[in-house]
């Protein structure tokens, strides 16, 4: 018992770090009802700026206000980018664009130093201030606890006792009524985002010395802990948010110790604990009853049914040529080109899985790459037990479908924004836990996935093997496209598309809302699992690196950019993924280092820009242009 008490006390500074970052999330949400997923990325940017300034000899007392001002500036720019966008979920997705933009910009700017930079210690070198038995708290640890508590108390006083705080609460509860009372809603939102950005920047600068690490992923993944603390505070109470952060920090060391004793090979227990808190808080503390999927969700362009008659014949012939010709005509410049074709089909299939889930069913997933990883590792596990490649691919996809159905269980009760929070938390957790869990990923976190004989890479028949494998993958993608487009026909398709518009209407039609949601998640997970399994076959191995949390975010980003209900758009989404990684200085089929960071930053910038101009994506913009150019004839009543 004494050991667990000591472990709990060691978690106090860690909990204060969680609370500090969560405060920035709550401030923004209280005012604008937007969940700022870029909180960790703001802290990351400010921490790197502080490190750079300190290395150039700028005094710490000068650096601190500069980086806080940088956080405020980023928060203000985020509010200006969110302002023209309509819909809570769509505006939240804009913050995912900022996450990608800031993370990519920092990685591009600092290149090789991105993972090795020394964090700026603005509070000086840690010195022991407090002794509690065998425990010792350093000056920086005590400072974080005091600053987090003071901020929580000060901000709570600000919202309750000041005119601006009262106006902020009025805007949060009833923005239209606040406008009628003469409150400048846009200005209040701007102030809230600025305060939230400044707190996030301060958190990043204070947290990194305690972690003794400064890289482009730790603070971003750290967001899952802040999500848990913010949700414990019900996204409204600053004191409860502080208490939630402290509580999570106290519990995590005890859970880690328990798991190390009973399951020594398990890693990522901190993220797993935070995910459990996120799901528990979402399910227990959510407000009101179930609402329509359309309320607060995305408003996609309707999927058009498959063509019929001569148009269908021409379309089928064109698809057949697209399948047969590219792998056949590429020569030996050669093998790289066929690998690019295969990659394009794989990533297009991943985007297609989001078209099915978001565009047809109306549900949101920010963990699609996790389903791809399940398909890849499931294929490796099946082949390690003697299953042939094609059967193993199907088994891996079925595993992904089962995982997706489990992930879809919370969707029965959660609204679209809440589901986005839950699935993003899962994506963060998979990086640290799932991809290092030895029963799943093997002790070395890599599973061989050898190709079948007809698509093998024998030294004398490399080109033939690449061509055959390209045919296989493109063929699977074409079949998947027809399957998704055909969902508009039949009873299941009617249920899925009805669910996107109204859950009560779906139930009134005689469909089970629960069953329809789970089937939609399972079908989407199956397609994503196929993509992951076939990508593992391309690389001849399954690992977690291609399916990290950034991949989940970028897949959703490309789906939204193209149009979340456009089946042809899925192909262009896959093409963007492949071409972007190969044309920005990358080599060996995968962007890395500075080129990968640039791709990430450009993806975030494109996502922000498209959502500001065309919330329904490029496909929706194209549809509107067609209506303007070729308006449908109007009926004339005589």
VENVEN-V880435 format. One record per helix or strand. SS is the DSSP state (~ for helix, > for strand). FROM is the first residue (numbers start at 1). TO is the last residue. If there is no record, write none. Layout:
# VENVEN-V880435
[[SS | FROM | TO] [SS | FROM | TO]]
This chain:
# VENVEN-V880435
[[~ | 2 | 32] [~ | 39 | 55] [~ | 60 | 83] [~ | 88 | 115] [> | 128 | 132] [> | 135 | 138] [~ | 139 | 161] [~ | 163 | 173] [~ | 175 | 180] [~ | 185 | 211] [~ | 218 | 221] [~ | 223 | 232] [~ | 238 | 262] [~ | 269 | 285] [~ | 309 | 329] [~ | 332 | 361] [~ | 368 | 384] [~ | 389 | 412] [~ | 416 | 432] [~ | 434 | 436] [~ | 438 | 441] [> | 446 | 448] [~ | 453 | 455] [~ | 462 | 488] [~ | 490 | 501] [~ | 503 | 508] [~ | 513 | 539] [> | 541 | 543] [~ | 545 | 547] [~ | 549 | 562] [~ | 567 | 582] [> | 587 | 587] [> | 590 | 590] [~ | 593 | 613] [~ | 617 | 629]]
